[in-house]
Amino acid sequence: MANVVRAALVQATWTGDTESMLAKHEEHAREAARRGAGIIGFQEVFNSPYFCQVQDAEHYRWAEPVPDGPTVTRMRELARETGMVIVVPVFEVEQPGFHYNTAAVIDADGTVLGKYRKHHIPQVKGFWEKFYFRPGNLGWPVFDTAVGKVGVYICYDRHFPEGWRQLGLNGAQLVYNPSATHRGLSSHLWRLEQPAAAVANEYFVAAINRVGQEEYGDNDFYGTSYFVDPRGQFVGDVADDSKEELVVRDLDLGLIEEVRRQWAFYRDRRPDAYEGLVRP
């Protein structure tokens, strides 16, 4: 495995329907592959609008099985076509009444390696997610992909350091954080939390945000997606705050070992002293 991985992410505007949204992301993925990317990730519930701005049962129609639903099946074909690993966030239905905010991880040969289910579910104005999603119950898996060890942490999860740390302990080299967050709520945190997590846990983070406004609410998704390295430094420029963008960056995974030798955070952890962190 090469030490340098060319990675991509997409921040996208909502097109108005699932078919055109899928087609648009397929074209972004093909362009990323033409530019040499080995992995690409999409934004939270990428094939639908961010319907959680309202509480309405009609939006259960966006849910589908994972991995056997139509979107993941189509993305498996795309992975085989492009030879890329793909991180695919969707609204998952497991069985009637069991719904999750999920991301499937598909290897470069089209194999579904598994899925991550969002643990922390918000319920505040403009983000009524508890109406739709159960809390995740699959832990913090790290997937051994064609480009390295990849984890996922979804949107609101990023405010909770425990999952970031568990992904690091599980061996993650790159963590994708697909999100949908708007300008007035937490934009001042956007460029703080993921770089801080990258530093604290000494791996790369791909932070993806939607961009633009959609028909179900007033949220103004502000893009500014980016990759950040284990030193907390942005890899290249941060994406635009008002338009769709494909971001492709080279990530030197060798930096992880260098940083972990220099900043020995894992060596100096004190799990024996952390019992209080998990008390209700």
BELLINGI-V370962 format. One record per residue. N is the residue number from 1. RES is the residue in one letter. PHI is phi in whole degrees, -180 to 180 (* if undefined). OMEGA is omega as a letter, one per 40 degrees, with the letter a starting at -180 (none if undefined). D_CENTER is the distance of its C-alpha to the mean C-alpha in Angstrom with 2 decimals. Layout:
# BELLINGI-V370962
n->N res->RES phi->PHI omega->OMEGA d_center->D_CENTER
n->N res->RES phi->PHI omega->OMEGA d_center->D_CENTER
This chain:
# BELLINGI-V370962
n->1 res->M phi->* omega->i d_center->22.65
n->2 res->A phi->-63 omega->i d_center->22.70
n->3 res->N phi->-72 omega->i d_center->21.95
n->4 res->V phi->-100 omega->i d_center->20.30
n->5 res->V phi->-110 omega->i d_center->17.18
n->6 res->R phi->-90 omega->a d_center->16.57
n->7 res->A phi->-118 omega->a d_center->12.88
n->8 res->A phi->-134 omega->i d_center->11.64
n->9 res->L phi->-146 omega->i d_center->9.17
n->10 res->V phi->-126 omega->i d_center->10.46
n->11 res->Q phi->-108 omega->a d_center->11.09
n->12 res->A phi->-129 omega->i d_center->13.49
n->13 res->T phi->-89 omega->i d_center->16.36
n->14 res->W phi->-75 omega->a d_center->17.22
n->15 res->T phi->-89 omega->a d_center->20.12
n->16 res->G phi->114 omega->i d_center->21.81
n->17 res->D phi->-157 omega->a d_center->21.39
n->18 res->T phi->-67 omega->a d_center->19.11
n->19 res->E phi->-59 omega->a d_center->21.17
n->20 res->S phi->-71 omega->i d_center->21.03
n->21 res->M phi->-66 omega->i d_center->17.30
n->22 res->L phi->-63 omega->a d_center->16.84
n->23 res->A phi->-61 omega->i d_center->19.56
n->24 res->K phi->-62 omega->i d_center->18.10
n->25 res->H phi->-68 omega->i d_center->14.80
n->26 res->E phi->-61 omega->i d_center->17.09
n->27 res->E phi->-67 omega->i d_center->19.12
n->28 res->H phi->-61 omega->a d_center->16.36
n->29 res->A phi->-65 omega->i d_center->15.46
n->30 res->R phi->-63 omega->i d_center->19.20
n->31 res->E phi->-66 omega->i d_center->19.65
n->32 res->A phi->-61 omega->i d_center->17.01
n->33 res->A phi->-64 omega->i d_center->18.94
n->34 res->R phi->-62 omega->i d_center->22.16
n->35 res->R phi->-88 omega->i d_center->21.05
n->36 res->G phi->93 omega->a d_center->20.49
n->37 res->A phi->-69 omega->i d_center->16.74
n->38 res->G phi->-106 omega->a d_center->16.00
n->39 res->I phi->-151 omega->i d_center->12.26
n->40 res->I phi->-143 omega->i d_center->10.06
n->41 res->G phi->-131 omega->a d_center->6.60
n->42 res->F phi->-110 omega->a d_center->6.86
n->43 res->Q phi->-80 omega->a d_center->6.36
n->44 res->E phi->-55 omega->a d_center->6.72
n->45 res->V phi->34 omega->a d_center->9.85
n->46 res->F phi->-66 omega->a d_center->10.23
n->47 res->N phi->-92 omega->a d_center->13.71
n->48 res->S phi->-141 omega->i d_center->15.27
n->49 res->P phi->-71 omega->i d_center->16.11
n->50 res->Y phi->-83 omega->a d_center->14.71
n->51 res->F phi->-71 omega->a d_center->17.70
n->52 res->C phi->-72 omega->i d_center->17.19
n->53 res->Q phi->-69 omega->i d_center->19.34
n->54 res->V phi->-132 omega->i d_center->22.19
n->55 res->Q phi->-113 omega->a d_center->23.35
n->56 res->D phi->-150 omega->a d_center->24.84
n->57 res->A phi->-61 omega->i d_center->25.17
n->58 res->E phi->-60 omega->a d_center->25.22
n->59 res->H phi->-82 omega->i d_center->21.43
n->60 res->Y phi->-64 omega->i d_center->21.32
n->61 res->R phi->-66 omega->i d_center->22.18
n->62 res->W phi->-78 omega->a d_center->18.60
n->63 res->A phi->-77 omega->i d_center->17.92
n->64 res->E phi->-154 omega->i d_center->18.35
n->65 res->P phi->-68 omega->i d_center->18.54
n->66 res->V phi->-133 omega->e d_center->16.02
n->67 res->P phi->-101 omega->a d_center->16.82
n->68 res->D phi->-95 omega->i d_center->20.06
n->69 res->G phi->-78 omega->a d_center->19.26
n->70 res->P phi->-65 omega->a d_center->19.80
n->71 res->T phi->-70 omega->a d_center->16.32
n->72 res->V phi->-66 omega->i d_center->15.19
n->73 res->T phi->-60 omega->i d_center->18.78
n->74 res->R phi->-67 omega->i d_center->18.67
n->75 res->M phi->-71 omega->i d_center->15.51
n->76 res->R phi->-64 omega->i d_center->17.37
n->77 res->E phi->-64 omega->i d_center->20.21
n->78 res->L phi->-65 omega->i d_center->18.21
n->79 res->A phi->-61 omega->i d_center->16.97
n->80 res->R phi->-63 omega->a d_center->20.65
n->81 res->E phi->-65 omega->a d_center->21.85
n->82 res->T phi->-92 omega->a d_center->19.79
n->83 res->G phi->71 omega->a d_center->19.58
n->84 res->M phi->-112 omega->i d_center->15.89
n->85 res->V phi->-73 omega->a d_center->13.10
n->86 res->I phi->-131 omega->i d_center->10.59
n->87 res->V phi->-100 omega->a d_center->7.13
n->88 res->V phi->-121 omega->i d_center->8.23
n->89 res->P phi->-85 omega->a d_center->7.12
n->90 res->V phi->-142 omega->i d_center->10.68
n->91 res->F phi->-88 omega->a d_center->13.34
n->92 res->E phi->-99 omega->i d_center->15.03
n->93 res->V phi->-112 omega->i d_center->18.74
n->94 res->E phi->-89 omega->i d_center->20.14
n->95 res->Q phi->-161 omega->a d_center->23.66
n->96 res->P phi->-53 omega->i d_center->25.37
n->97 res->G phi->87 omega->a d_center->24.26
n->98 res->F phi->-117 omega->a d_center->21.26
n->99 res->H phi->-124 omega->a d_center->18.04
n->100 res->Y phi->-140 omega->i d_center->14.46
n->101 res->N phi->-92 omega->a d_center->11.05
n->102 res->T phi->-129 omega->i d_center->9.59
n->103 res->A phi->-131 omega->i d_center->7.39
n->104 res->A phi->-87 omega->i d_center->9.99
n->105 res->V phi->-115 omega->a d_center->10.15
n->106 res->I phi->-111 omega->a d_center->13.16
n->107 res->D phi->-76 omega->a d_center->15.37
n->108 res->A phi->-65 omega->i d_center->17.34
n->109 res->D phi->-97 omega->i d_center->20.27
n->110 res->G phi->92 omega->i d_center->18.62
n->111 res->T phi->-74 omega->i d_center->18.58
n->112 res->V phi->-81 omega->a d_center->16.04
n->113 res->L phi->-81 omega->i d_center->15.41
n->114 res->G phi->153 omega->a d_center->14.07
n->115 res->K phi->-148 omega->i d_center->11.43
n->116 res->Y phi->-116 omega->i d_center->9.65
n->117 res->R phi->-114 omega->a d_center->10.86
n->118 res->K phi->-55 omega->a d_center->9.96
n->119 res->H phi->-83 omega->a d_center->12.92
n->120 res->H phi->-102 omega->a d_center->13.80
n->121 res->I phi->-113 omega->a d_center->14.86
n->122 res->P phi->-77 omega->i d_center->16.37
n->123 res->Q phi->-149 omega->i d_center->19.68
n->124 res->V phi->-136 omega->a d_center->20.84
n->125 res->K phi->-51 omega->i d_center->22.14
n->126 res->G phi->85 omega->a d_center->19.77
n->127 res->F phi->-141 omega->a d_center->17.12
n->128 res->W phi->-87 omega->a d_center->19.19
n->129 res->E phi->-80 omega->i d_center->16.60
n->130 res->K phi->-66 omega->i d_center->19.10
n->131 res->F phi->-64 omega->a d_center->21.15
n->132 res->Y phi->-110 omega->a d_center->18.72
n->133 res->F phi->-116 omega->i d_center->16.64
n->134 res->R phi->-82 omega->i d_center->17.92
n->135 res->P phi->-64 omega->i d_center->16.28
n->136 res->G phi->-60 omega->a d_center->14.39
n->137 res->N phi->-137 omega->a d_center->16.98
n->138 res->L phi->-111 omega->i d_center->15.67
n->139 res->G phi->71 omega->a d_center->15.24
n->140 res->W phi->-120 omega->a d_center->12.73
n->141 res->P phi->-70 omega->i d_center->13.11
n->142 res->V phi->-120 omega->a d_center->12.77
n->143 res->F phi->-103 omega->a d_center->13.39
n->144 res->D phi->-84 omega->a d_center->16.22
n->145 res->T phi->-99 omega->i d_center->15.38
n->146 res->A phi->-64 omega->a d_center->17.69
n->147 res->V phi->-108 omega->a d_center->16.20
n->148 res->G phi->138 omega->a d_center->15.83
n->149 res->K phi->-92 omega->a d_center->14.16
n->150 res->V phi->-120 omega->i d_center->10.39
n->151 res->G phi->-119 omega->i d_center->8.47
n->152 res->V phi->-136 omega->i d_center->5.34
n->153 res->Y phi->-140 omega->a d_center->5.72
n->154 res->I phi->-108 omega->i d_center->5.27
n->155 res->C phi->44 omega->a d_center->7.29
n->156 res->Y phi->-56 omega->i d_center->10.80
n->157 res->D phi->-51 omega->a d_center->10.12
n->158 res->R phi->-62 omega->i d_center->10.01
n->159 res->H phi->-79 omega->a d_center->13.72
n->160 res->F phi->-116 omega->a d_center->14.69
n->161 res->P phi->-70 omega->a d_center->15.48
n->162 res->E phi->-62 omega->a d_center->16.43
n->163 res->G phi->-69 omega->i d_center->13.15
n->164 res->W phi->-54 omega->a d_center->12.26
n->165 res->R phi->-66 omega->a d_center->15.78
n->166 res->Q phi->-64 omega->i d_center->15.71
n->167 res->L phi->-62 omega->i d_center->12.94
n->168 res->G phi->-64 omega->i d_center->15.30
n->169 res->L phi->-63 omega->i d_center->18.26
n->170 res->N phi->-84 omega->i d_center->16.88
n->171 res->G phi->103 omega->a d_center->16.80
n->172 res->A phi->-61 omega->i d_center->13.32
n->173 res->Q phi->-104 omega->a d_center->13.87
n->174 res->L phi->-142 omega->i d_center->10.41
n->175 res->V phi->-119 omega->i d_center->7.26
n->176 res->Y phi->-89 omega->i d_center->3.83
n->177 res->N phi->-123 omega->i d_center->3.01
n->178 res->P phi->-70 omega->a d_center->2.90
n->179 res->S phi->-142 omega->i d_center->6.52
n->180 res->A phi->-146 omega->a d_center->10.15
n->181 res->T phi->-134 omega->a d_center->12.63
n->182 res->H phi->-113 omega->a d_center->16.17
n->183 res->R phi->-56 omega->a d_center->18.76
n->184 res->G phi->-84 omega->a d_center->21.16
n->185 res->L phi->-94 omega->a d_center->19.12
n->186 res->S phi->-146 omega->a d_center->17.20
n->187 res->S phi->-62 omega->i d_center->17.20
n->188 res->H phi->-70 omega->i d_center->19.33
n->189 res->L phi->-89 omega->a d_center->16.70
n->190 res->W phi->-58 omega->a d_center->13.86
n->191 res->R phi->-92 omega->i d_center->15.46
n->192 res->L phi->-105 omega->a d_center->16.61
n->193 res->E phi->-69 omega->a d_center->14.17
n->194 res->Q phi->-68 omega->i d_center->11.51
n->195 res->P phi->-60 omega->i d_center->14.52
n->196 res->A phi->-64 omega->i d_center->16.40
n->197 res->A phi->-66 omega->i d_center->13.93
n->198 res->A phi->-62 omega->i d_center->14.00
n->199 res->V phi->-69 omega->a d_center->17.76
n->200 res->A phi->-62 omega->a d_center->18.32
n->201 res->N phi->-112 omega->i d_center->16.57
n->202 res->E phi->60 omega->i d_center->17.42
n->203 res->Y phi->-148 omega->i d_center->14.49
n->204 res->F phi->-87 omega->i d_center->12.29
n->205 res->V phi->-129 omega->i d_center->9.08
n->206 res->A phi->-108 omega->a d_center->7.10
n->207 res->A phi->-101 omega->a d_center->6.83
n->208 res->I phi->-118 omega->i d_center->6.47
n->209 res->N phi->-126 omega->i d_center->9.02
n->210 res->R phi->-64 omega->i d_center->11.33
n->211 res->V phi->-141 omega->i d_center->14.89
n->212 res->G phi->96 omega->i d_center->18.29
n->213 res->Q phi->-110 omega->a d_center->19.94
n->214 res->E phi->-126 omega->a d_center->20.08
n->215 res->E phi->-77 omega->a d_center->23.00
n->216 res->Y phi->-99 omega->i d_center->22.17
n->217 res->G phi->175 omega->a d_center->22.40
n->218 res->D phi->-100 omega->a d_center->22.84
n->219 res->N phi->-57 omega->i d_center->19.33
n->220 res->D phi->-109 omega->a d_center->19.10
n->221 res->F phi->-73 omega->a d_center->15.52
n->222 res->Y phi->-108 omega->i d_center->15.98
n->223 res->G phi->56 omega->a d_center->13.50
n->224 res->T phi->51 omega->i d_center->14.16
n->225 res->S phi->-70 omega->a d_center->10.89
n->226 res->Y phi->-164 omega->i d_center->11.52
n->227 res->F phi->-107 omega->i d_center->11.49
n->228 res->V phi->-133 omega->a d_center->13.39
n->229 res->D phi->-96 omega->a d_center->15.64
n->230 res->P phi->-68 omega->i d_center->17.11
n->231 res->R phi->-94 omega->a d_center->19.82
n->232 res->G phi->83 omega->a d_center->17.64
n->233 res->Q phi->-99 omega->i d_center->18.63
n->234 res->F phi->-64 omega->i d_center->16.74
n->235 res->V phi->-93 omega->a d_center->16.85
n->236 res->G phi->76 omega->a d_center->18.75
n->237 res->D phi->-77 omega->i d_center->18.67
n->238 res->V phi->-77 omega->a d_center->16.15
n->239 res->A phi->-68 omega->a d_center->15.64
n->240 res->D phi->-63 omega->a d_center->18.05
n->241 res->D phi->-96 omega->a d_center->17.95
n->242 res->S phi->-141 omega->a d_center->19.58
n->243 res->K phi->-140 omega->i d_center->18.97
n->244 res->E phi->-64 omega->a d_center->16.64
n->245 res->E phi->-158 omega->i d_center->15.71
n->246 res->L phi->-98 omega->a d_center->14.60
n->247 res->V phi->-111 omega->i d_center->13.91
n->248 res->V phi->-126 omega->a d_center->15.18
n->249 res->R phi->-140 omega->i d_center->15.93
n->250 res->D phi->-92 omega->a d_center->17.78
n->251 res->L phi->-113 omega->i d_center->16.55
n->252 res->D phi->-88 omega->a d_center->19.53
n->253 res->L phi->-66 omega->i d_center->18.53
n->254 res->G phi->-63 omega->i d_center->22.14
n->255 res->L phi->-65 omega->a d_center->21.41
n->256 res->I phi->-62 omega->a d_center->19.77
n->257 res->E phi->-64 omega->i d_center->23.15
n->258 res->E phi->-60 omega->a d_center->25.03
n->259 res->V phi->-68 omega->a d_center->23.25
n->260 res->R phi->-68 omega->i d_center->23.53
n->261 res->R phi->-74 omega->a d_center->27.22
n->262 res->Q phi->-75 omega->i d_center->27.74
n->263 res->W phi->-108 omega->a d_center->25.78
n->264 res->A phi->-84 omega->a d_center->26.50
n->265 res->F phi->-65 omega->a d_center->24.22
n->266 res->Y phi->-70 omega->i d_center->23.75
n->267 res->R phi->-60 omega->a d_center->27.51
n->268 res->D phi->-97 omega->i d_center->28.37
n->269 res->R phi->-62 omega->i d_center->26.28
n->270 res->R phi->-130 omega->a d_center->28.57
n->271 res->P phi->-59 omega->i d_center->27.16
n->272 res->D phi->-65 omega->a d_center->30.80
n->273 res->A phi->-104 omega->a d_center->30.82
n->274 res->Y phi->-104 omega->a d_center->27.66
n->275 res->E phi->-55 omega->a d_center->29.06
n->276 res->G phi->-64 omega->a d_center->29.05
n->277 res->L phi->-66 omega->a d_center->25.28
n->278 res->V phi->-109 omega->i d_center->25.02
n->279 res->R phi->-78 omega->i d_center->28.08
n->280 res->P phi->-58 omega->none d_center->27.61
